Amino acid sequence: MVTAHGALAQRRGWLLRLEAADGRLGWGEALALQPDQGATPGGLCGELAAAIQALPQGLSRPQIETAISAAPKSLAFALGAALAELDGLGSLGRGGWLQAPASAWLLPAGERAVEELERVLASGPSPPPPAYKWKVAALPARQELDLLELLLQRLPAGALLRLDANGGWDRATAAAWADRLAREPRLEWLEQPLPPGDQEGLEALAARVPVALDESLRASPALAASWPGWQVRRPPLDGDPRPLLAAFEAGHPHWMVSTALETGIGRRWVHHLAGLQALGPTPTAPGLAPGWCPQGDLFSADPQLVWQAAA
């Protein structure tokens, strides 16, 4: 996968199995923040490894809750997810794990986007995807704007388009795209068009076209409570998932659930929250990157198979 930050070829992390005294199991997953981050001593993988190794054996429930409050966000997700499952999430008594609705289709960066769109429209899933997401800021802006015209010519009238710059545009480039898209009814949003630190620029751009925040939410978590537009929620990177679960169950608006390229253990959460989002006041297609996930037991919905595949 190519983004504004380069090619992403691998994802690192840990799986967690939490066993209660009565034998019940809860499962979690702790991912590095960026898919291409290696296990360097100063990187997030090193931080995660140190935090995991610091956890003592035989933790009590209060000790786990305390550990969550001090843990890196991805480890807090793993621990909170396991506790939620021990508390009954996903059980038959609580309705099981929800299935996600049809996902937006992820188009590759660069010129291959047009070819992939044509392929999907010719022989892709039926019914066709409700939205298409294109990774931009990977080529010179003028070249990508020309490709945008080709995409818009081929995009079905009823489909929506999301453009994800991963914070890779400057204000002038973002303004040029806004000039072209301000009256485009099929634009769903520009996703993180400017760097997370440019909050003023993001707010000014959002006055012209729909803007969805992604990386900004992790750089400045307080924005989750104040940003009036769409937010891209990636549960495995957002910390303890139980508050997120409660918010989705309560019908929080304008949150879209997206994959963080997790295994099947984390994906159960992503799909469940996407299912809840679809039942809320502002349903929209989740971002599950169909076609980009490898096959095999590591990505199974059965956590036992995922655990065995990772051994």
Helices and strands as residue ranges (DSSP letters): E 2-3, E 6-7, E 13-19, E 25-31, H 44-53, H 61-70, H 73-86, G 92-94, E 105-107, H 112-123, E 131-135, H 141-154, E 160-164, H 171-181, E 187-191, H 199-206, E 211-212, H 215-219, H 223-226, E 231-233, G 235-237, H 241-249, E 255-257, H 264-278, G 297-299, H 303-310
